[in-house]
Amino acid sequence: MASNSFGTLFTLTTFGESHGPAVGGVIDGVPAGLKLDMEGIAEEMARRRPGQSAISTQRSEQDIPEFLSGLLDGVTTGAPIAFIIPSKDSRSSDYDKLKEVYRPGHADFTYEQKYGIRDHRGGGRSSARTMAPWVCAGAIARQILSNRGITIRAYVTEIGGISLPQNVQPDYSLTESNAVRCPHEETAEKMERAVREAKENGDSLGGVVRCEVLNLPAGIGEPQFGKMPAMLAHAMMSINAVKGFEMGEGFALARMKGSEANDLFRSGAAGVETNTNRSGGVLGGISNGMPLWFRVAFKPTSSISIPQTTLTTGGEETELSTTGRHDPCVVPRAVPIVEAMAALVLVDLWMIDKARK
């Protein structure tokens, strides 16, 4: 299976399936001499891991990476960093009845068409479990960026049509204080009730994650096929369940006049800046020094217990009600994945920029 690697100079190659003994990866391009904050990596893994709240899947995995190479006393050596994340709570028998059934909304049919074989146990390689290594690698990338004063933060702005009001200033200290990772207490409570109700009804919900990057210097990104928004879109659209990516005001710009859409330049304390930031911190695919921001839309979880019509691998019609352990809404657990993929993109583009200077 091709396309299991991401990045140009800072690269991640991953392996593993949902119900295999482990998932893992190999990170290449990490500079030597970086003292890794192992507690910080563990914290990021804990934010993504299953079983973290009553509204997430109850599969229990600790998701503690075991590093196999590239480190000496916790300091990077410049060699590839290989790691595994053991899987200890898979229940393959939960999927026995799905061996010859195509689940609506899943990759069962398309994987079988492409490879002539599919792993019915949790979707195999198409499972969101395979993104655990992304978060591990992203945590290391974030530490490289953090050492240069660059901060990445993401949070949930919408679940099931319940949105963070536009006139509300997010309280970022609240993002990790609730199960839905929304930085506004009243909205978070509404979102959580909606997720619980959907779960009780055997249904699921989708939503939107907003990501912001602070202190990213101007001049990062390539002018043609390596544009920063293009690289971010590639990364975000690679995340399971993502169906939309919007840089800055995105589609809203299509409804504006040029006089409304343009971010006008001004002289600021840090040099050249803009009055507004509708472009999301990029111009011509290159960072302009303003805060980078974008939004990612997630569809509702495909695994629901409400009966749905589908086909067997033999082409016969059947009815399917999905059982087992599934997230009624993947959006809260997707927040650290969005941050991780943003970090992988940004550290790679930063390295590319430095390599030519």
GIQUI-V631410 format. One line per field, one symbol per residue. ss: DSSP state (a for helix, b for strand, c for the rest). phi: phi as a letter, one per 30 degrees, with the letter a starting at -180 (. if undefined). A space follows every 10 residues. Layout:
ss=???
phi=???
This chain:
ss=ccccbbcccc bbbbbccccc cbbbbbbbcc ccccbccaaa aaaaaaaacc cccccccccc cccccbbccc bbccbbcccc bbbbbbcccc caaaaaaacc bccccccaaa aaaaaccccc cccaaacaaa aaaaaaaaaa aaaaaacccc bbbbbbbbbc cbbccccccc caaaaaaccc ccccaaaaaa aaaaaaaaaa ccccccbbbb bbbbcccccc cccccccaaa aaaaaaaccc cbbbbbbcca aaaaaccaaa acccbbbbcc bbbbcccccc cbbccbbccc cbbbbbbbcc cccccccbbb bbccccbbbb cccccccccc aaaaaaaaaa aaaaaaaaaa aaaaacc
phi=.dicbbjccc cbccbjbecd dacaabcbjd ddiddddddd dddddddcdd idadccecdc bdhcdcdcai bbhicdcjde ccabbdccbd bdddcedcdb bddeiccedd ddddciabcd dijhdddddd cedddddddd dddddddcic ccbbadcabh iccdeddcde cddceccbdc hcdaeddddd dddddddddd dicbbclbcc bbbcidddjc jcdcdcdedd dddeddddde idbabbdidh ddddccdedc ddcddaccdc jdbbdbbddi ibbiicdcjd edaabbccdd eddbcdebda bddcicdacb bdcjcbddad eeddeddedd dddddddddd dddddcc
